[in-house]
Amino acid sequence: MEIKNFVLGGMSTNAYLVWENKQDATLFDIGGENLKPLIDFLEENEIVLKRVVFTHGHYDHIGGLMKLLEYKMDIDLYIGYEDKEFLYNSNLSLSSQIMGSEFKLGKDKKIITLKEGDTVSGFFVIDTPGHTKGSKCFYNEANKVMISGDTLFNMGYGRVDLPTGSYEDIVRSLNKICKNYPAETIVYPGHNGMTKLGVERKNLFGE
């Protein structure tokens, strides 16, 4: 498995391009419109982007979607079913607050919703509400890799004071991923650098 990180948007959001087959690549999150490095990389390496998977629906993780669709109209879009409305509601996605403008995906664009137990691109979908009600983490067992969005950071976790956030939920979600998945799992978070689940378990729970 190959993973290439692109830092996009004004909030330095990580977007992860993942592929094993160059004709079937997946992008996790797309938080800004500065897409030239991504597009150039795809073209130079003859990689075909087939889908975008959103870890959750905040604007700093979906904000580059419209720009991407100008390049690629045939990609599939995936998001947790609880966060689907974020793609149409600027108050939920926070685009009104962050950009002072509305982000609204056209209703004609098909959205594939995800729930725990689903798989996408070799990743098992884990329900991890707390940062938003529909936040998901994505775990690849073969490579012991987890894409965590804003649920888990290097030495921290996402805010819970935004629409649909919950401190109680994120505590349960952090327990779930830190204690039920291998300590050596490499975590690719929504912001800042990588970490490992064992490190974050010790940091958060002292274990």
C-alpha positions in Angstrom: 0.0 0.0 0.0 1.2 3.5 -0.9 0.1 6.6 1.0 0.9 10.1 -0.1 -0.1 13.1 2.1 -1.2 16.5 0.7 -1.7 19.3 3.1 -4.6 21.4 1.8 -6.5 24.5 2.8 -6.1 27.3 5.3 -6.4 24.9 8.3 -3.6 22.6 7.0 -5.8 19.6 6.6 -4.2 16.3 5.7 -5.5 14.6 2.5 -4.3 11.1 2.0 -4.0 9.5 -1.4 -4.0 5.7 -1.0 -3.4 3.1 -3.7 -2.1 -0.4 -4.4 -3.3 -0.4 -8.0 -2.5 2.9 -9.8 -5.8 2.5 -11.7 -7.9 2.5 -8.5 -6.8 5.2 -6.0 -8.7 6.7 -3.1 -8.4 10.1 -1.5 -9.3 10.5 2.1 -10.5 14.1 2.7 -9.9 17.2 0.6 -9.8 20.3 2.7 -8.8 23.0 0.3 -8.7 24.2 -3.3 -4.9 24.3 -3.7 -5.1 21.1 -5.7 -2.3 21.6 -8.2 0.2 19.4 -6.3 -2.4 16.6 -6.1 -3.4 16.9 -9.7 0.2 17.1 -10.9 1.1 14.0 -8.8 -1.8 12.0 -10.2 -0.9 12.9 -13.8 2.9 12.5 -13.5 2.5 9.0 -11.9 -0.5 8.0 -14.1 -2.7 7.3 -11.0 -6.4 7.2 -11.5 -8.5 8.7 -8.7 -11.7 6.7 -8.3 -13.2 7.9 -5.1 -13.0 10.4 -2.2 -13.8 9.3 1.3 -14.6 11.9 3.9 -13.7 11.2 7.5 -16.4 13.7 8.5 -18.3 16.7 7.1 -16.5 19.8 8.3 -15.6 22.3 5.7 -11.8 22.0 6.3 -12.2 18.3 5.2 -14.6 18.8 2.3 -13.8 22.3 1.0 -11.8 21.3 -2.1 -14.5 18.9 -3.4 -16.0 21.4 -5.9 -12.6 22.2 -7.4 -11.8 18.5 -7.7 -15.0 17.8 -9.5 -13.9 20.3 -12.2 -11.1 17.9 -12.9 -12.8 14.6 -12.2 -16.5 14.3 -12.7 -16.7 10.5 -12.4 -15.4 9.9 -8.9 -17.5 8.3 -6.2 -18.1 10.1 -2.9 -18.3 8.4 0.5 -19.2 9.8 3.9 -20.7 8.6 7.2 -24.4 8.4 6.8 -24.9 10.6 9.9 -22.8 13.4 8.3 -24.3 13.3 4.8 -26.3 16.5 5.6 -23.1 18.4 6.2 -22.6 18.4 2.4 -25.7 20.5 2.0 -25.9 22.5 5.2 -23.3 25.3 5.6 -24.0 25.7 9.3 -23.2 22.1 10.0 -20.1 22.0 7.7 -19.0 25.4 9.2 -18.3 26.9 5.8 -20.4 29.9 6.8 -18.2 30.5 9.8 -14.8 29.6 8.2 -15.3 31.1 4.7 -18.3 33.4 5.1 -19.9 31.5 2.2 -22.1 28.5 1.6 -20.9 25.1 0.7 -23.7 23.1 -0.9 -23.2 20.0 -3.0 -25.7 19.6 -5.8 -28.4 17.1 -5.0 -27.7 15.4 -8.3 -24.3 14.1 -7.1 -24.7 10.6 -5.7 -23.3 10.1 -2.2 -22.5 6.6 -0.8 -23.0 6.5 2.9 -20.9 4.5 5.3 -21.5 2.8 8.6 -19.5 0.5 10.9 -18.7 -2.8 9.3 -18.6 -1.5 5.7 -15.3 -1.6 3.8 -13.9 0.8 1.3 -10.6 0.5 -0.5 -9.5 -2.2 1.8 -10.3 -0.2 4.9 -12.8 -1.3 7.6 -15.2 1.5 8.6 -15.3 2.3 12.3 -18.1 4.5 13.8 -16.3 7.1 16.0 -18.8 9.8 16.9 -17.7 12.7 19.1 -16.0 15.3 16.9 -19.2 15.0 14.7 -21.9 12.4 15.0 -20.9 10.8 11.8 -17.1 10.8 12.2 -15.5 7.6 11.0 -12.0 6.0 11.3 -10.7 3.7 8.7 -8.6 0.7 9.5 -6.5 -1.5 7.1 -5.6 -4.7 8.9 -3.1 -6.0 6.4 -0.9 -2.9 6.8 -2.0 -1.9 10.3 -2.9 1.6 9.2 -5.7 3.8 10.6 -6.9 7.0 9.0 -8.5 8.9 11.9 -9.7 12.2 10.7 -10.3 14.6 13.6 -11.1 11.8 16.1 -7.5 11.2 17.1 -4.5 13.4 16.7 -0.8 13.1 17.6 -1.1 13.9 21.4 -4.8 14.9 21.2 -8.2 14.7 19.8 -10.7 16.8 17.9 -13.0 19.5 19.3 -16.3 18.5 20.7 -18.0 21.9 21.0 -19.1 22.1 17.4 -22.4 21.1 15.9 -23.3 17.4 16.7 -20.1 17.1 18.8 -20.1 15.2 22.1 -17.4 14.8 24.8 -19.0 11.6 26.1 -19.1 10.2 22.6 -15.5 11.0 21.8 -14.3 9.4 25.0 -16.1 6.2 24.0 -14.7 6.4 20.5 -11.1 6.9 21.7 -11.5 4.0 24.1 -12.8 1.9 21.2 -10.0 2.6 18.8 -7.1 2.8 21.2 -7.9 -0.4 23.1 -9.4 -2.6 20.4 -6.8 -2.2 17.7 -3.1 -3.1 17.7 -0.7 -0.7 19.5 1.6 -0.7 16.5 -1.1 0.6 14.2 0.2 3.8 12.4 -2.4 6.6 12.7 -2.8 9.2 9.9 -4.7 12.0 11.5 -6.7 14.9 10.0 -4.1 17.5 11.1 -0.4 17.4 12.0 1.9 14.4 12.0 1.5 10.6 12.2 1.4 8.7 15.5 0.8 5.2 16.7 -2.2 3.9 18.6 -0.1 2.6 21.5 1.5 6.0 22.0 -1.9 7.7 22.0 -3.4 5.0 24.4 -0.7 5.8 26.9 -1.1 9.5 26.4 -4.9 9.5 26.8 -5.4 6.6 29.3 -2.1 6.1 30.9 -1.9 2.5 29.8 
